[in-house]
Amino acid sequence: MKYFNQHELSKTILLEDLDTVSVNDKRYYITPDGAKYVSVTTLLGHEKNSDKNGFLAKWKKKVGEAEAKRITDYACDTGTSFHLSVEKYLSNDSTYLEGISVHNKYMFLGIQKYLDKIDNVLVQEAALYSKKFKIAGRTDLIAEYENRLSIIDFKTSKKEKKEEWIEDYYLQGTCYSLMLEEMTGLVIDEIVIIMVQYDGSPTVYKTTRKKHFKRLAEVMNKTMPKLLL
């Protein structure tokens, strides 16, 4: 088991946790001054979820509501358990594989060598928000990946995804970077997505936030007016 160091800024950059609330089946974060800002994932998923003729609607119709719920619940449970193991591992907690399924252990071991490229952890599960954009979210990790300070998110997937399929993940990371800069002044351009498939196969995607400014602005301009409270 690798020992993960804390970043030198971890004692000076302190991010307060935020409560969440559901409004019209959409997640909002409550900021310290009482404002309600829509979550990044709700923003990015809004058009897909609201499109009655979109992919999700067609998929549910194809497999049936009950099967769709079973698959969704399984994916949620798998992701939650997997994320907890990763969080423990990066916190130098030796119990990181205790109490999880054999399947999740297999998935964890599939990406462990990529987790070991992380060091100098700044924050985990950090709540972020932007007064400028009226948006909020919680990033999995801010730390160095291959010696570069990065916004890092962990994903689980049934199968490998082509890079053009994960635009939302890049936009999510870009949001986190912008919110962090607004809150702390710290500018992080690197975005890293570490994904593991159900069969344990890993994929690492890397990009920079400057590549996604324009697209993020388009999504916000189109969707945010529908989600502001």
N, C-alpha and C positions, 0 to 999 in steps of 0.2 A: 504494500500500500504506500503510495506516494504521500509525502507531507506537503501541504499547500500553504504557502506563505500569505500573509495579509499585505495588501498594498499599502504603501506609506501614507496614502491619502485616506485610508479607511477610518482613521481616528478623527479626521477633520470634516469629511463629507458624511453627514448624518441625515438620513432620509426618514421622515416620520411615516409610519404606516397609515393607510387610509381605509376607512370602512367603505363598503359597497352597498348599493340598494338596487332593487329591480323596479323599473318603471316601464309599464307596457311590454313586459318580457324582454327588456333591454337592460344591460348592466351599466350603472353609473357609479362613479367614485365620488365620495363626499370630501371636499378639500377642507383644510383647517379653517377657512373662513365661511364654511357652510355651503359653498357652491356645489352643484352637481354637474360633473363633467362625464360625458359618455366615454366608455372604455374603447381602447384602440381596436380590440377584437370585434366589438359590436359595430363600430364604424366600418371596418373593412369587410365584415360579413353581411352588412345590411342589404346591399343590392342583391346578393345571391339568395339570401334567406327570404327576401320580400318578393322575389320574382316567382309568380305562381307557375310559370312555364319554364323555370330555370332548371339547372342540373339537379339540385337537391329535391325539388318537387317531383321531377321525373324519376329519380332514384327511389324515392319513397313510394311512388305509385307502382314501380316495377317490383320491388321486394315486399311491399306491404308495410303498414304502419307498425305492426308488432315486431317484425324482423328488423325494420329500420331502427326502432328503439333499442332492441337487443344489441345490435351492432354498435350503435352510438354509445350505449352504456358501457359496453365492454371496452371500447376505445378510450372512454373517459377514465374508467377505473385503471386500465393499463397505464395510461399516461400519468395519472396522479401518483401511482405507486412507483413508477419509474423515476419521475421527477424527485420524489422524496429520497430515493436511494442516491441519486446524483447529488442532491443538496447535502446529504449526510457525508458523502465521500469527500466533497469539496470543503466540508467543515472539519475534516480530519476525525470523523466519528467512525470508529472501527466496527460499529454495528450496521453499516450501510447495507448489508445484504440480509439482515435478519428480518424475519416476518414477511417476506415477499415470496411470490410464487416462483417455481422453477423456471417458468417462461420468462418472468421479469429478470431473474438472475442471468439467464442466457442472453437477454437483450443488453443488460448492463455490461456483461463481459465483452459483448460485441463492440462497444465503443470505448472501453476503458483506456485503450492506448491513445485515443484522441483526447479524452479527459486529462490524461497525463501531460498533454501539451499546454494545459492551463496552469497558470501560477499567478501570484500576487493578486489575490482576490480583493476587489474593492467592496462589492456588496452582492448579496444574493436576495432574490425575491423582493426587489426594491420597488416601492410604490412611487410613481412619478406622475406629474401633471403639468399642464401648460395653461396659464391664464390667457396667453395670446391665442391659442388654438381651441381652448375650451375642451380639452381632451385629457384622458388619464389612462394609466395602465400599470402593469407590474412586470418588470423584466426579470427573466430567470437569473441572469448573472452579468456583472460587469467585472472583467478581469483581463489579465494578459493572456492572449492566445498566440503561441509561437512568438512571444516577447513583444507583442503589440497590444496595447490596451484596446479592448473591443467590447461591443455589445454582443452578448452571447445568448442564444436561445436554444433550448433542447426540444426536439420534436420526435414523436413516434409515428410510424406509418405502417400500413398493411403491406405496401410495396414501395419500391424506389420511385421517386418523383423526378421528372425532368426539371431542369432549372426554370424553364418557362412556366412551370406549374406552381411555383412557390413565390410568385411576385408579392402576395400578401405578407409573407414572412419577412421579405426585405423591407416592405413598407412599414411593417410593425417595428422592425429594428430601427428604421429611420426615425419613426415617431419617438421611440425611447431616447435616441441620441439627441433629438431636438429638445425634448422635455428636460433631459439631464442638463443640457447646456443652459437652458433658461433658469433652472433652479440653482445651479452650482457654478456656472461659468466654465465648466470642464467640457472641452470639445473632443468627441470621439467619433472618428470617421469610419472605423472598421466595424463591420457587421459579420458575425459568424453564426451559421445555423448548423448545429450538430444533430443529425437525424439518425435514428435506428429503426430498421424494419422489424416486423414481428419475427422474422427468421434470424434476427441478430446481425444482419448485414448493415454496416454503417455507411453514411454518406455525409461529407462535410461540404457546405456551401459557404463561399466567402464573397463579400462585395463591399462597397463603400456607400455611405449615405448620399454623397453628392450625385451618385448615379440615379437616385430615386426621388430627388426633390420635386421635379416637374410632375411626375406621375402622382405623387402623394398630394400635391396641390390640387390636381384635377379631381381626385377622389374626394378631398375635403370640400372643395367648392360645390361639388355636385350633391354630396350626401349630408354634410353637417347641418344645413338649414332644416332638415327633416328630423334631426336628433337633438337640437338644442332645447333645453328646458327653461 
